[in-house]
Amino acid sequence: MVLTRLKRLPSPAFVISVIALILAVGGGSFAIAALTHHDKNVVKKISNQLITKRARKLSVKHAKTADGATSAANATGLAGPLASGQTLIGYVNTTGHSSPGEITPEASISFPIPLAAAPTVHVIPVGGPPTSDCPGTDADPSATGGNLCIYESTIVGATGMALPAGLHPVTATRFGLPGLLATGTSGDYVARAAWAVSAP
């Protein structure tokens, strides 16, 4: 006589509980019936596996969303406009070699935060006295509201810095200054400056 050992089949309460657990994890809400000790251990194991799996998916989804938000923020920059009375500062320089008939290379200034309106541009020569619009220096640049002050700090082989004129004039915008060149260049030249712009 051959005896076959039958595995104990899960109780009806166990089957109902597993179904309720799966639905609950998926968003449903069911009461779990009374279980045997064995059934409770199995349900607990399945529950932990499902919760871990769901948490892993949510974590990956959150990471992708955060990365996307970060990328979007980096791509668009700070919206602005710059608050009234706030000041941005930075440096600008253009160096190179200029011969007769050649186009002198230009530098540009970009505001990290755009202004509400384009500022008025002022160029302060090396050692030049401060003005009411530009009360700072190249070592401590500042500007009053609505002004972009460019403080020359080093001028070699040129006479100064200025906005391009002629056939392709340049003016400041609320996002920055598209072009700035060294004037009176001959041969090798260096033109460096600090700048400050303040929102009105």
C-alpha positions as CSV (number, residue, x, y, z in Angstrom):
1,M,0.0,0.0,0.0
2,V,1.5,3.3,-1.1
3,L,0.7,6.3,1.0
4,T,0.8,9.7,-0.6
5,R,1.3,12.6,1.7
6,L,-1.1,15.3,0.7
7,K,-0.1,18.9,1.3
8,R,-2.5,20.8,3.4
9,L,-4.6,22.9,1.1
10,P,-5.0,26.6,2.1
11,S,-8.1,27.4,4.0
12,P,-10.9,29.4,2.4
13,A,-10.1,32.3,4.8
14,F,-6.5,32.3,3.5
15,V,-7.6,32.5,-0.1
16,I,-10.0,35.3,0.6
17,S,-7.3,37.1,2.6
18,V,-4.7,36.9,-0.2
19,I,-7.2,38.3,-2.7
20,A,-8.1,41.1,-0.3
21,L,-4.5,41.9,0.3
22,I,-3.7,42.2,-3.4
23,L,-6.8,44.4,-3.9
24,A,-5.8,46.5,-0.9
25,V,-2.3,47.1,-2.2
26,G,-3.8,48.0,-5.5
27,G,-6.0,50.6,-3.9
28,G,-9.1,48.6,-2.7
29,S,-10.2,48.2,0.9
30,F,-11.4,44.8,2.3
31,A,-11.4,43.3,5.8
32,I,-9.2,40.2,6.2
33,A,-11.0,37.2,7.7
34,A,-9.8,35.3,10.7
35,L,-6.8,33.2,9.8
36,T,-4.9,30.3,11.2
37,H,-1.4,30.8,12.4
38,H,0.1,29.2,9.3
39,D,-2.1,31.3,7.0
40,K,-1.1,34.5,8.8
41,N,2.6,33.9,8.3
42,V,2.0,33.3,4.5
43,V,-0.1,36.4,4.2
44,K,2.6,38.4,6.0
45,K,5.3,37.2,3.7
46,I,3.2,38.0,0.6
47,S,2.3,41.4,2.0
48,N,5.9,42.3,2.6
49,Q,6.9,41.3,-0.9
50,L,4.1,43.3,-2.5
51,I,4.8,46.4,-0.4
52,T,8.5,46.2,-1.2
53,K,7.8,45.8,-4.9
54,R,5.3,48.8,-4.8
55,A,7.8,50.9,-2.8
56,R,10.5,50.2,-5.3
57,K,8.3,51.2,-8.2
58,L,7.3,54.4,-6.5
59,S,10.9,55.2,-5.7
60,V,12.0,54.8,-9.3
61,K,9.0,56.9,-10.5
62,H,9.8,59.7,-7.9
63,A,13.5,59.7,-9.0
64,K,12.6,60.0,-12.6
65,T,10.2,62.9,-11.8
66,A,12.8,64.7,-9.7
67,D,15.4,64.3,-12.4
68,G,13.0,65.7,-14.9
69,A,12.1,68.6,-12.7
70,T,15.8,69.3,-12.1
71,S,16.6,69.2,-15.8
72,A,13.7,71.5,-16.6
73,A,14.8,74.0,-14.0
74,N,18.4,74.0,-15.3
75,A,17.2,74.4,-18.8
76,T,15.0,77.4,-18.2
77,G,17.0,79.1,-15.4
78,L,15.4,81.4,-12.8
79,A,12.2,82.9,-14.1
80,G,12.6,86.4,-12.7
81,P,12.2,89.3,-13.1
82,L,14.9,90.4,-10.6
83,A,13.2,92.0,-7.6
84,S,13.3,95.8,-7.4
85,G,16.5,97.0,-5.6
86,Q,18.3,93.6,-6.1
87,T,21.8,93.6,-7.8
88,L,23.6,91.1,-10.0
89,I,27.4,91.2,-10.4
90,G,29.9,89.5,-12.6
91,Y,33.0,89.8,-14.8
92,V,33.5,90.2,-18.5
93,N,36.6,90.1,-20.6
94,T,37.7,90.1,-24.2
95,T,41.3,89.3,-25.3
96,G,42.8,88.6,-28.7
97,H,44.7,90.1,-31.6
98,S,43.4,92.7,-34.0
99,S,44.9,93.9,-37.3
100,P,43.7,96.6,-39.7
101,G,40.6,95.4,-41.5
102,E,39.8,92.6,-39.0
103,I,36.7,92.3,-37.0
104,T,37.4,92.7,-33.3
105,P,36.1,89.8,-31.2
106,E,33.2,90.6,-28.8
107,A,32.3,89.5,-25.3
108,S,28.8,89.3,-23.8
109,I,27.1,89.5,-20.5
110,S,24.2,87.2,-19.5
111,F,22.1,88.0,-16.4
112,P,21.4,84.8,-14.3
113,I,18.0,86.3,-13.5
114,P,16.3,88.5,-16.2
115,L,15.2,92.1,-15.4
116,A,11.8,93.5,-16.0
117,A,13.2,95.9,-18.5
118,A,16.4,96.6,-20.3
119,P,18.9,98.6,-18.3
120,T,20.9,101.7,-19.4
121,V,24.6,100.8,-20.1
122,H,27.5,102.8,-18.6
123,V,31.2,102.1,-19.1
124,I,33.5,103.4,-16.3
125,P,37.2,103.7,-17.4
126,V,40.0,102.3,-15.4
127,G,40.4,104.4,-12.3
128,G,37.4,106.5,-13.3
129,P,35.4,108.3,-10.6
130,P,32.1,106.9,-9.5
131,T,28.9,108.5,-10.7
132,S,25.4,108.7,-9.3
133,D,24.3,105.8,-11.6
134,C,27.5,103.8,-10.9
135,P,28.7,104.5,-7.4
136,G,31.0,101.4,-7.2
137,T,34.5,100.4,-8.4
138,D,36.0,97.4,-10.3
139,A,36.8,95.9,-7.0
140,D,33.3,96.5,-5.5
141,P,30.9,96.9,-8.4
142,S,27.5,98.4,-7.8
143,A,24.7,100.1,-9.8
144,T,21.6,102.0,-9.0
145,G,18.2,100.8,-10.2
146,G,17.8,100.4,-13.9
147,N,21.5,100.6,-14.7
148,L,24.2,98.2,-16.0
149,C,27.6,99.5,-14.9
150,I,30.8,98.1,-16.5
151,Y,33.9,99.0,-14.5
152,E,37.1,98.5,-16.6
153,S,39.9,96.9,-14.5
154,T,42.6,96.1,-17.1
155,I,43.0,97.7,-20.6
156,V,46.2,96.7,-22.5
157,G,46.6,97.3,-26.3
158,A,43.2,99.1,-26.5
159,T,41.6,102.3,-25.5
160,G,38.6,100.9,-23.6
161,M,35.4,98.9,-23.9
162,A,32.3,100.0,-25.7
163,L,29.1,98.7,-27.4
164,P,29.4,97.7,-31.0
165,A,28.0,100.3,-33.4
166,G,28.0,100.8,-37.1
167,L,26.2,98.1,-39.3
168,H,25.5,95.9,-36.3
169,P,24.8,98.0,-33.3
170,V,24.2,96.3,-29.9
171,T,22.0,97.4,-27.0
172,A,21.3,95.9,-23.7
173,T,18.2,93.7,-23.2
174,R,16.5,92.5,-20.0
175,F,18.5,89.3,-20.4
176,G,21.9,90.8,-20.7
177,L,24.3,92.5,-23.1
178,P,24.8,90.6,-26.4
179,G,28.0,92.3,-27.4
180,L,30.9,94.2,-25.9
181,L,34.2,94.9,-27.6
182,A,37.6,96.5,-26.9
183,T,38.0,99.7,-28.8
184,G,41.2,101.1,-30.4
185,T,42.8,97.7,-30.6
186,S,46.2,97.2,-32.3
187,G,47.9,93.9,-32.2
188,D,47.5,91.9,-29.0
189,Y,45.0,93.3,-26.5
190,V,43.4,92.6,-23.2
191,A,40.2,94.2,-21.9
192,R,38.8,93.1,-18.5
193,A,36.0,94.5,-16.4
194,A,33.6,93.9,-13.5
195,W,29.9,94.7,-13.9
196,A,26.8,95.3,-11.8
197,V,23.2,95.6,-12.8
198,S,20.3,96.6,-10.5
199,A,16.6,96.3,-11.0
200,P,14.6,99.5,-10.7
